[in-house]
Each structure stands twice: as C-alpha cells, then as structure tokens.
C-alpha cells in the first residue's frame, strides 16, 4: 500500500434534495435545516503528493442553526465514503439541542460520485480536505457563528478527514491565513493505517493533536482487527506539547458503523489491515445513543 493511500469504507449513497439558487433547500431537509453552498479552500502551495481534487462546482451542506440571535459554536459533520445516509441526523439534532450549529457536508454530489460509480471513484481522504476547510471558512463568515468555536467530526472516511485537521501535516497547511478547527471527534476511524508502524504513521509527526481529539472506536472493527489497540496507540501518540489532548473510548463487542441505519455486510479491499475481506456492520441502538451523548458533551466542553 502506498503511503498516500487512505482508507475508504463502503456505505449507501442517498441523493440530495433539490436546492434553489440561493442554496436553500426546496424539500426534504426537515425543520430548521437549509441547504447552503460554499467553495472548497485549497492552499496554493501544497506539495504534489497532497494534490487536492476540488469539485467543479460549489459544495452543498445542510446547515442547522440553534434558536436565538447570538453567535453560536458550530460543528462540521463529515460523512462516510458512501455519502450522506441519515446517520448524521441524530448527532446534529443533539448538538443543536446543546446550542451548537451543524453543517453536514456533501463531498460526493459535486464530484458526480454515486453508489453506481463504485469505490474506484472515491478519492483518498487528503484530496478532499479542501471541502472541510471550505466548510470551516463558510461558517467562520456566517453572522450567526462564532468563528473561534468551530469543531469537526466524521464517520469512517469522514473520521480520517476529522483526524487530519488535528495534525501539523495538514492542519497547519490548510489553516494558514485563516480560521482553524478548535476540536475534532472521530467515529470508528480506521486506525491501523495511522498508528505507529502503519504506512501513514508519519502524518502524526510534529504537534499532534493540535486540538482536543476524541476517538470513539469499535472493539470488533473488521478494518483494524486488533480490539481497538491501533486507535489506542493513536491516542497515545501525541507529542509532549500535546499531552492530554487526545482521549479514546472503545465500545466492547461492537462493529464498525454501529450507528448505520441498517445492518450491512460487504467486501472491502481495505479491510483486514489492508489484506481485504468482509466487513460486518451491526447497528447498535444503545451504543449509538451513548456515542451521541459523548459527542454532545465533548463539543459542549471544548468549543
């Protein structure tokens, strides 16, 4: 596996509701949510191995704002490699109840990626980081958002993106001359690839994590196959300067994608620590509820 190859996980892609020219949703978002559009942010001096893949058009995102007129903290929510599929909604709802705005980013529609295009069309995570930082800049310029209190969270593929914002390798390059994320949370991050000794362990060099980082992991994850040990090693890999910024909770007896809307089983070439194999995703209501609670509490205390 080349060092630049980042993990993808299969899921189901659902189409976005139609949007009007102002970026507002014309149907299907639910109460209090609006579809907005923003540009990707790509630094001009990234080295070739980090070459981004900006979309041909603006990126849609589902924005939810808490009631009131005061500036609020916000969290960018990043989907799995299958796209937005509804698992994001309970987390957004809980954050909104805590007074935190959310922006659920759709990275695939502006690139023409659907379930039918297959996994080959889905890029390595670092190539779409411009979407994440475009979302950050959009929120930082919104009149209802406090620009110094924006966090990021992601599921599987999106978890990789969230973690990369906490690294010097990418967080510094993309955050230069602009806002930075204040906290990051990963939901079933595929960890073996980045843990010490893994092919992308070098990404964690320098000041890691740059921000508070919470990893929520599954003991029976068929990507890592080590009972959560790789994720624990990432949490412990921080520099002396960043000591104590990373925390982890491993859910015992739980699979990757515990909050998926339905059980799933599929073959993924990236499973089994890159050997390939089947991935079982078993929905677990009680774990999902606990993960939602931990997410709201983490961002309530860090933003």
C-alpha positions as CSV (number, residue, x, y, z in Angstrom):
1,X,0.0,0.0,0.0
2,X,1.4,3.4,-1.0
3,X,1.7,5.9,2.0
4,X,-0.7,8.3,0.4
5,X,-3.5,5.7,0.2
6,X,-6.1,6.4,2.9
7,X,-8.9,4.1,4.0
8,X,-12.3,4.0,2.4
9,X,-15.4,2.2,3.8
10,X,-18.5,1.3,1.7
11,X,-21.9,2.6,2.6
12,X,-25.1,3.7,0.8
13,X,-25.3,7.0,-1.0
14,X,-28.6,8.9,-0.8
15,X,-29.4,11.7,-3.3
16,X,-29.6,15.3,-2.0
17,X,-32.8,17.2,-2.1
18,X,-33.1,19.9,-4.7
19,X,-31.7,23.3,-3.9
20,X,-32.6,26.7,-5.3
21,X,-30.1,29.3,-6.5
22,X,-29.7,30.8,-3.0
23,X,-28.6,27.4,-1.6
24,X,-31.7,26.9,0.4
25,X,-33.3,23.5,0.4
26,X,-36.5,23.1,-1.6
27,X,-37.7,20.0,0.1
28,X,-36.8,17.1,2.4
29,X,-34.3,18.6,4.9
30,X,-36.6,18.7,8.0
31,X,-37.4,21.6,10.2
32,X,-34.7,24.2,10.8
33,X,-32.3,22.9,8.1
34,X,-31.2,24.7,5.0
35,X,-29.0,23.6,2.1
36,X,-26.2,26.1,1.6
37,X,-23.3,26.2,-0.9
38,X,-19.7,27.1,-0.4
39,X,-16.4,26.9,-2.2
40,X,-13.6,24.5,-1.3
41,X,-10.5,26.1,0.2
42,X,-7.2,24.8,-1.2
43,X,-3.9,26.3,-0.2
44,X,-1.8,27.3,-3.3
45,X,1.5,25.7,-2.1
46,X,0.6,22.1,-1.3
47,X,3.3,19.6,-2.5
48,X,2.3,17.2,-5.3
49,X,1.7,14.1,-3.1
50,X,-1.0,16.2,-1.4
51,X,-2.6,17.4,-4.7
52,X,-6.3,18.1,-3.9
53,X,-9.3,17.3,-6.0
54,X,-11.5,20.3,-5.9
55,X,-15.0,19.9,-7.3
56,X,-16.1,21.6,-10.5
57,X,-18.9,23.4,-8.6
58,X,-19.7,24.6,-5.1
59,X,-20.2,22.1,-2.2
60,X,-23.6,21.7,-0.7
61,X,-24.0,21.5,3.0
62,X,-27.0,21.1,5.3
63,X,-26.9,23.9,7.9
64,X,-28.8,23.8,11.2
65,X,-28.8,26.8,13.5
66,X,-29.9,26.9,17.1
67,X,-32.7,29.3,18.1
68,X,-31.8,32.8,19.2
69,X,-29.7,35.6,17.6
70,X,-26.4,35.2,19.5
71,X,-23.3,33.8,17.8
72,X,-23.1,30.1,18.4
73,X,-20.4,27.4,18.2
74,X,-20.6,25.0,15.3
75,X,-19.5,21.5,14.2
76,X,-18.8,20.4,10.6
77,X,-20.1,16.8,10.1
78,X,-18.4,14.6,7.5
79,X,-20.0,11.5,6.0
80,X,-18.7,8.0,5.3
81,X,-17.3,7.1,1.9
82,X,-20.8,6.3,0.9
83,X,-22.1,9.8,1.3
84,X,-24.8,11.3,3.5
85,X,-27.1,8.4,4.6
86,X,-29.1,9.7,7.5
87,X,-26.9,8.5,10.4
88,X,-25.6,12.1,10.8
89,X,-29.1,13.5,11.8
90,X,-29.3,12.3,15.4
91,X,-25.9,13.7,16.2
92,X,-26.8,17.0,14.5
93,X,-30.1,17.1,16.5
94,X,-28.3,16.5,19.8
95,X,-25.7,19.2,19.0
96,X,-28.5,21.6,18.1
97,X,-30.2,20.9,21.4
98,X,-26.9,21.9,23.1
99,X,-26.9,25.2,21.3
100,X,-24.4,24.1,18.7
101,X,-24.9,24.7,15.0
102,X,-24.1,22.0,12.5
103,X,-23.1,21.8,8.8
104,X,-23.3,18.4,7.2
105,X,-21.1,18.4,4.1
106,X,-21.9,16.5,0.9
107,X,-18.5,15.8,-0.7
108,X,-19.7,13.4,-3.4
109,X,-22.5,15.1,-5.3
110,X,-20.4,17.9,-6.8
111,X,-17.9,15.3,-8.0
112,X,-20.5,13.1,-9.6
113,X,-19.8,10.2,-7.2
114,X,-22.7,7.9,-6.5
115,X,-23.2,4.3,-5.5
116,X,-23.2,3.3,-9.2
117,X,-19.7,4.8,-9.8
118,X,-18.1,2.4,-7.4
119,X,-15.3,2.7,-4.9
120,X,-12.7,3.4,-7.5
121,X,-14.1,6.9,-8.0
122,X,-13.9,7.8,-4.3
123,X,-10.6,9.7,-3.7
124,X,-8.2,9.4,-0.8
125,X,-9.3,11.5,2.1
126,X,-6.5,14.1,1.9
127,X,-7.6,15.0,-1.6
128,X,-10.9,16.4,-0.4
129,X,-9.7,18.3,2.7
130,X,-10.4,21.5,0.8
131,X,-14.1,20.7,1.3
132,X,-13.6,20.5,5.0
133,X,-11.8,23.8,5.2
134,X,-14.2,25.4,2.8
135,X,-16.9,24.5,5.3
136,X,-14.9,26.0,8.1
137,X,-14.4,29.3,6.2
138,X,-18.1,29.4,5.3
139,X,-19.1,29.0,9.0
140,X,-16.4,31.5,10.2
141,X,-18.0,34.1,7.9
142,X,-21.6,33.4,8.9
143,X,-23.2,36.1,11.0
144,X,-24.7,33.5,13.5
145,X,-21.4,31.6,14.1
146,X,-18.6,32.3,16.5
147,X,-15.5,31.9,14.2
148,X,-13.3,30.8,17.0
149,X,-15.5,28.0,18.2
150,X,-15.8,25.6,15.3
151,X,-15.2,21.8,15.6
152,X,-15.3,18.9,13.2
153,X,-16.5,15.3,13.4
154,X,-16.6,12.4,10.9
155,X,-17.7,8.8,10.4
156,X,-15.2,6.3,8.9
157,X,-13.9,8.1,5.8
158,X,-15.1,11.4,7.4
159,X,-13.3,10.4,10.6
160,X,-10.0,10.3,8.7
161,X,-10.6,13.9,7.5
162,X,-11.5,15.0,11.0
163,X,-8.3,13.5,12.4
164,X,-6.2,15.1,9.7
165,X,-7.3,18.5,10.8
166,X,-5.6,17.8,14.1
167,X,-2.2,17.1,12.5
168,X,0.6,19.5,11.7
169,X,0.9,17.9,8.3
170,X,-2.5,19.1,7.1
171,X,-4.0,21.3,9.8
172,X,-1.2,23.8,9.5
173,X,-1.1,23.9,5.7
174,X,-4.9,24.3,5.4
175,X,-5.4,26.6,8.4
176,X,-2.7,29.0,7.4
177,X,-4.0,32.6,7.0
178,X,-7.5,31.6,8.1
179,X,-9.6,30.0,10.8
180,X,-8.7,26.7,12.5
181,X,-10.7,24.0,14.0
182,X,-10.9,24.0,17.8
183,X,-11.7,20.3,18.4
184,X,-12.1,17.1,16.4
185,X,-14.0,13.8,17.0
186,X,-13.7,10.6,15.1
187,X,-16.4,7.9,14.8
188,X,-14.9,4.4,14.1
189,X,-11.8,5.8,12.4
190,X,-9.8,3.1,10.6
191,X,-6.7,3.4,12.8
192,X,-4.1,0.8,11.8
193,X,-3.1,2.9,8.8
194,X,-2.0,5.8,11.0
195,X,-0.9,4.1,14.2
196,X,2.8,3.9,14.9
197,X,4.3,1.4,12.5
198,X,1.5,1.9,10.0
199,X,2.0,3.1,6.4
200,X,0.7,6.6,7.1
201,X,2.1,7.0,10.7
202,X,4.2,9.9,9.5
203,X,1.1,12.0,9.2
204,X,1.1,12.2,13.0
205,X,4.6,13.7,13.3
206,X,5.1,17.0,15.0
207,X,2.5,18.6,17.2
208,X,-0.3,16.0,17.4
209,X,-3.0,16.5,18.1
210,X,-3.2,20.2,17.5
211,X,-6.6,20.4,19.2
212,X,-8.6,18.3,21.6
213,X,-9.3,14.9,19.9
214,X,-11.8,12.3,20.9
215,X,-11.8,8.8,19.2
216,X,-14.8,6.6,19.5
217,X,-13.8,3.2,18.4
218,X,-15.3,-0.3,18.0
219,X,-13.7,-3.4,19.5
220,X,-14.8,-5.7,16.7
221,X,-13.9,-3.4,13.8
222,X,-13.0,-5.6,10.7
223,X,-10.7,-2.9,9.4
224,X,-8.3,-2.8,12.3
225,X,-8.8,-6.4,13.7
226,X,-7.0,-5.6,16.9
227,X,-9.7,-4.9,19.5
228,X,-9.1,-1.2,19.3
229,X,-5.4,-1.3,20.0
230,X,-4.4,0.8,16.9
231,X,-6.8,3.5,18.0
232,X,-5.4,3.4,21.5
233,X,-1.9,3.9,20.0
234,X,-3.0,6.9,18.0
235,X,-4.5,8.4,21.2
236,X,-1.2,7.8,23.0
237,X,1.0,9.0,20.1
238,X,0.7,12.7,20.9
239,X,3.7,14.9,21.3
240,X,4.8,16.1,24.7
241,X,3.4,19.5,23.9
242,X,0.0,18.0,23.2
243,X,-0.1,15.6,26.1
244,X,-3.6,15.0,27.4
245,X,-5.4,16.4,24.3
246,X,-6.4,13.0,22.9
247,X,-8.9,10.7,24.5
248,X,-10.4,7.4,23.4
249,X,-13.4,5.2,24.2
250,X,-13.5,1.7,22.7
251,X,-17.0,0.1,22.7
252,X,-16.7,-3.6,23.6
253,X,-18.3,-6.2,21.3
254,X,-19.3,-3.6,18.7
255,X,-18.7,-3.4,15.0
256,X,-17.6,-0.6,12.6
257,X,-20.6,1.5,11.7
258,X,-22.6,0.9,14.9
259,X,-24.9,3.8,14.0
260,X,-25.7,2.7,10.5
261,X,-29.5,2.8,9.7
262,X,-29.4,-1.0,8.9
263,X,-27.1,-4.0,9.2
264,X,-24.7,-4.5,6.3
265,X,-22.1,-6.9,5.1
266,X,-19.8,-6.3,2.2
267,X,-16.3,-6.9,0.8
268,X,-13.8,-4.1,1.1
269,X,-10.2,-4.4,-0.2
270,X,-9.1,-2.2,2.7
271,X,-10.5,-4.5,5.4
272,X,-8.3,-6.7,7.4
273,X,-5.5,-4.1,7.8
274,X,-5.3,-3.8,4.0
275,X,-5.5,-7.5,3.1
276,X,-9.1,-7.2,2.0
277,X,-12.1,-9.1,3.4
278,X,-15.7,-8.8,4.6
279,X,-16.9,-6.0,6.8
280,X,-19.8,-6.6,9.1
281,X,-21.7,-3.5,10.3
282,X,-24.2,-4.3,13.0
283,X,-26.4,-1.4,14.2
284,X,-26.5,-1.0,17.9
285,X,-29.1,1.4,19.4
286,X,-27.6,1.7,22.9
287,X,-24.1,2.3,21.7
288,X,-25.4,4.9,19.2
289,X,-27.2,6.7,22.0
290,X,-24.1,6.7,24.1
291,X,-22.0,8.0,21.2
292,X,-24.5,10.8,20.6
293,X,-24.3,11.7,24.3
294,X,-20.5,11.7,24.3
295,X,-20.4,13.8,21.1
296,X,-22.6,16.5,22.5
297,X,-20.7,16.5,25.8
298,X,-17.3,16.7,24.0
299,X,-18.2,19.7,21.9
300,X,-20.1,21.4,24.7
301,X,-16.8,21.4,26.8
302,X,-14.3,22.0,24.0
303,X,-16.0,24.7,21.9
